[in-house]
């Protein structure tokens, strides 16, 4: 279907579940503002309004109390009604449309699935964009199975390991049945691309995440602080417990004046705090929680560690490298860290779940200041690919190629 937008602006609809704080949501929020500032018309299509969302600088909407003038009912993540004024924000800013079923629209569970698809299809027809950019898992399948029926171009983005985003037989089957309809498939690493069959690989393009601009700066000079840092959600995939064990072993005899700082929060916080006590290092492990201006907290650290079992393209690792902190990462699927780090040149790679290798890597950096400095200096070169102006320009070039030159 041909777009009929006025003013000659290219119109991008961006589709995601909500804008709750997470890696994919942050990237989409950043892209929405970027494309808007480049003169595009941008509409965010979300299922829900989350209670703690990323700020969209040019949002045309705002949340309002129930019954407020101009307010429209939408659904939150728990399927409770909340109210939004679609015109209550920036005039002619980034629009937002909600596709979640209202209580009055819901039937039984089986019928609701068909109704969700019908409403989403009608939403895309109402928005009528030149192209739809969808992020993650089920959203990608929903976009492809609805909007393509009406001739809309849909670019889907797989934000993590494809084996995790499409982990069940039903999800994988739906992915294989629908991805052939995509105008493009954005992935974050060569490893992710290789997990798809050939007919999908032909549609794949690797596009970088735009970094938070606060991490793009000159590398700090002077002595490094005697601390090792992690920035990650506190859950099993991120392996903070393993890092604590390796930290204990690495600093048992030497480097006893080092501390381990864990930034972020999550479901495993209490379990990890108990683990630190059981290891006898509770005085050396600091749970910093979610903080503002993370760059200021970690830029002078001696070492950054990412120890995940699985990652797409880890923003936290990119950002630590940009600051010039020496980094250790697991060589985890689907290959994001391997695309970022050349082992021994701009960081160190260790096998997943290998405490001995991680311990040895920590000692290697702590005992060799020259190595740590050289790794940190080389790491800053990630800015050449992931700095906002570079990364966003790559997205713009690609999306323009999909839309077609007018």
HUZI-V928912 format. One record per residue. N is the residue number from 1. RES is the residue in one letter. NEAR is the number of other ideal C-beta (glycine too) atoms within 12 Angstrom. Layout:
# HUZI-V928912
n=N res=RES near=NEAR
n=N res=RES near=NEAR
This chain:
# HUZI-V928912
n=1 res=X near=23
n=2 res=X near=16
n=3 res=X near=30
n=4 res=X near=15
n=5 res=X near=24
n=6 res=X near=10
n=7 res=X near=12
n=8 res=X near=13
n=9 res=X near=22
n=10 res=X near=29
n=11 res=X near=35
n=12 res=X near=43
n=13 res=X near=47
n=14 res=X near=48
n=15 res=X near=48
n=16 res=X near=43
n=17 res=X near=36
n=18 res=X near=35
n=19 res=X near=39
n=20 res=X near=24
n=21 res=X near=22
n=22 res=X near=26
n=23 res=X near=37
n=24 res=X near=36
n=25 res=X near=32
n=26 res=X near=28
n=27 res=X near=40
n=28 res=X near=43
n=29 res=X near=36
n=30 res=X near=35
n=31 res=X near=43
n=32 res=X near=42
n=33 res=X near=30
n=34 res=X near=32
n=35 res=X near=38
n=36 res=X near=32
n=37 res=X near=21
n=38 res=X near=23
n=39 res=X near=16
n=40 res=X near=35
n=41 res=X near=33
n=42 res=X near=44
n=43 res=X near=41
n=44 res=X near=48
n=45 res=X near=46
n=46 res=X near=43
n=47 res=X near=35
n=48 res=X near=32
n=49 res=X near=38
n=50 res=X near=28
n=51 res=X near=15
n=52 res=X near=17
n=53 res=X near=30
n=54 res=X near=27
n=55 res=X near=19
n=56 res=X near=34
n=57 res=X near=18
n=58 res=X near=28
n=59 res=X near=33
n=60 res=X near=27
n=61 res=X near=33
n=62 res=X near=26
n=63 res=X near=29
n=64 res=X near=22
n=65 res=X near=16
n=66 res=X near=16
n=67 res=X near=13
n=68 res=X near=16
n=69 res=X near=12
n=70 res=X near=18
n=71 res=X near=22
n=72 res=X near=26
n=73 res=X near=26
n=74 res=X near=34
n=75 res=X near=30
n=76 res=X near=26
n=77 res=X near=20
n=78 res=X near=14
n=79 res=X near=19
n=80 res=X near=18
n=81 res=X near=26
n=82 res=X near=31
n=83 res=X near=26
n=84 res=X near=35
n=85 res=X near=25
n=86 res=X near=27
n=87 res=X near=20
n=88 res=X near=23
n=89 res=X near=24
n=90 res=X near=22
n=91 res=X near=12
n=92 res=X near=16
n=93 res=X near=25
n=94 res=X near=39
n=95 res=X near=37
n=96 res=X near=42
n=97 res=X near=33
n=98 res=X near=39
n=99 res=X near=40
n=100 res=X near=34
n=101 res=X near=30
n=102 res=X near=24
n=103 res=X near=14
n=104 res=X near=10
n=105 res=X near=22
n=106 res=X near=20
n=107 res=X near=15
n=108 res=X near=10
n=109 res=X near=11
n=110 res=X near=10
n=111 res=X near=14
n=112 res=X near=19
n=113 res=X near=19
n=114 res=X near=20
n=115 res=X near=22
n=116 res=X near=33
n=117 res=X near=27
n=118 res=X near=22
n=119 res=X near=27
n=120 res=X near=41
n=121 res=X near=30
n=122 res=X near=22
n=123 res=X near=34
n=124 res=X near=39
n=125 res=X near=25
n=126 res=X near=21
n=127 res=X near=36
n=128 res=X near=28
n=129 res=X near=43
n=130 res=X near=37
n=131 res=X near=43
n=132 res=X near=49
n=133 res=X near=47
n=134 res=X near=49
n=135 res=X near=45
n=136 res=X near=38
n=137 res=X near=34
n=138 res=X near=30
n=139 res=X near=40
n=140 res=X near=43
n=141 res=X near=36
n=142 res=X near=39
n=143 res=X near=47
n=144 res=X near=39
n=145 res=X near=32
n=146 res=X near=33
n=147 res=X near=42
n=148 res=X near=30
n=149 res=X near=21
n=150 res=X near=26
n=151 res=X near=21
n=152 res=X near=39
n=153 res=X near=34
n=154 res=X near=46
n=155 res=X near=42
n=156 res=X near=46
n=157 res=X near=46
n=158 res=X near=45
n=159 res=X near=41
n=160 res=X near=38
n=161 res=X near=33
n=162 res=X near=39
n=163 res=X near=23
n=164 res=X near=25
n=165 res=X near=34
n=166 res=X near=31
n=167 res=X near=19
n=168 res=X near=15
n=169 res=X near=10
n=170 res=X near=14
n=171 res=X near=25
n=172 res=X near=23
n=173 res=X near=14
n=174 res=X near=26
n=175 res=X near=35
n=176 res=X near=21
n=177 res=X near=20
n=178 res=X near=32
n=179 res=X near=41
n=180 res=X near=24
n=181 res=X near=32
n=182 res=X near=38
n=183 res=X near=31
n=184 res=X near=35
n=185 res=X near=41
n=186 res=X near=41
n=187 res=X near=40
n=188 res=X near=45
n=189 res=X near=36
n=190 res=X near=22
n=191 res=X near=30
n=192 res=X near=38
n=193 res=X near=30
n=194 res=X near=22
n=195 res=X near=32
n=196 res=X near=30
n=197 res=X near=18
n=198 res=X near=13
n=199 res=X near=15
n=200 res=X near=32
n=201 res=X near=21
n=202 res=X near=15
n=203 res=X near=29
n=204 res=X near=31
n=205 res=X near=30
n=206 res=X near=30
n=207 res=X near=38
n=208 res=X near=37
n=209 res=X near=44
n=210 res=X near=37
n=211 res=X near=38
n=212 res=X near=30
n=213 res=X near=22
n=214 res=X near=19
n=215 res=X near=37
n=216 res=X near=28
n=217 res=X near=21
n=218 res=X near=13
n=219 res=X near=29
n=220 res=X near=23
n=221 res=X near=13
n=222 res=X near=10
n=223 res=X near=12
n=224 res=X near=29
n=225 res=X near=21
n=226 res=X near=23
n=227 res=X near=31
n=228 res=X near=48
n=229 res=X near=43
n=230 res=X near=48
n=231 res=X near=43
n=232 res=X near=41
n=233 res=X near=30
n=234 res=X near=32
n=235 res=X near=22
n=236 res=X near=21
n=237 res=X near=29
n=238 res=X near=37
n=239 res=X near=36
n=240 res=X near=41
n=241 res=X near=33
n=242 res=X near=35
n=243 res=X near=45
n=244 res=X near=43
n=245 res=X near=30
n=246 res=X near=36
n=247 res=X near=44
n=248 res=X near=32
n=249 res=X near=24
n=250 res=X near=35
n=251 res=X near=32
n=252 res=X near=19
n=253 res=X near=12
n=254 res=X near=14
n=255 res=X near=27
n=256 res=X near=16
n=257 res=X near=14
n=258 res=X near=30
n=259 res=X near=29
n=260 res=X near=41
n=261 res=X near=34
n=262 res=X near=44
n=263 res=X near=35
n=264 res=X near=32
n=265 res=X near=24
n=266 res=X near=25
n=267 res=X near=15
n=268 res=X near=25
n=269 res=X near=25
n=270 res=X near=14
n=271 res=X near=19
n=272 res=X near=36
n=273 res=X near=23
n=274 res=X near=16
n=275 res=X near=29
n=276 res=X near=30
n=277 res=X near=17
n=278 res=X near=16
n=279 res=X near=26
n=280 res=X near=16
n=281 res=X near=30
n=282 res=X near=19
n=283 res=X near=14
n=284 res=X near=27
n=285 res=X near=35
n=286 res=X near=26
n=287 res=X near=30
n=288 res=X near=26
n=289 res=X near=19
n=290 res=X near=20
n=291 res=X near=19
n=292 res=X near=12
n=293 res=X near=16
n=294 res=X near=31
n=295 res=X near=30
n=296 res=X near=17
n=297 res=X near=30
n=298 res=X near=40
n=299 res=X near=33
n=300 res=X near=26
n=301 res=X near=39
n=302 res=X near=41
n=303 res=X near=49
n=304 res=X near=51
n=305 res=X near=48
n=306 res=X near=48
n=307 res=X near=49
n=308 res=X near=40
n=309 res=X near=27
n=310 res=X near=35
n=311 res=X near=41
n=312 res=X near=46
n=313 res=X near=48
n=314 res=X near=45
n=315 res=X near=40
n=316 res=X near=41
n=317 res=X near=49
n=318 res=X near=46
n=319 res=X near=43
n=320 res=X near=48
n=321 res=X near=46
n=322 res=X near=45
n=323 res=X near=38
n=324 res=X near=39
n=325 res=X near=47
n=326 res=X near=43
n=327 res=X near=49
n=328 res=X near=49
n=329 res=X near=48
n=330 res=X near=41
n=331 res=X near=35
n=332 res=X near=37
n=333 res=X near=29
n=334 res=X near=35
n=335 res=X near=32
n=336 res=X near=41
n=337 res=X near=45
n=338 res=X near=29
n=339 res=X near=36
n=340 res=X near=43
n=341 res=X near=37
n=342 res=X near=21
n=343 res=X near=23
n=344 res=X near=20
n=345 res=X near=20
n=346 res=X near=36
n=347 res=X near=44
n=348 res=X near=42
n=349 res=X near=32
n=350 res=X near=36
n=351 res=X near=24
n=352 res=X near=27
n=353 res=X near=23
n=354 res=X near=23
n=355 res=X near=25
n=356 res=X near=17
n=357 res=X near=26
n=358 res=X near=38
n=359 res=X near=30
n=360 res=X near=20
n=361 res=X near=42
n=362 res=X near=40
n=363 res=X near=28
n=364 res=X near=26
n=365 res=X near=36
n=366 res=X near=33
n=367 res=X near=20
n=368 res=X near=20
n=369 res=X near=18
n=370 res=X near=13
n=371 res=X near=25
n=372 res=X near=34
n=373 res=X near=25
n=374 res=X near=21
n=375 res=X near=38
n=376 res=X near=36
n=377 res=X near=25
n=378 res=X near=29
n=379 res=X near=37
n=380 res=X near=34
n=381 res=X near=24
n=382 res=X near=40
n=383 res=X near=29
n=384 res=X near=21
n=385 res=X near=28
n=386 res=X near=40
n=387 res=X near=28
n=388 res=X near=30
n=389 res=X near=21
n=390 res=X near=25
n=391 res=X near=34
n=392 res=X near=31
n=393 res=X near=22
n=394 res=X near=26
n=395 res=X near=38
n=396 res=X near=28
n=397 res=X near=18
n=398 res=X near=29
n=399 res=X near=37
n=400 res=X near=23
n=401 res=X near=19
n=402 res=X near=30
n=403 res=X near=31
n=404 res=X near=14
n=405 res=X near=9
n=406 res=X near=12
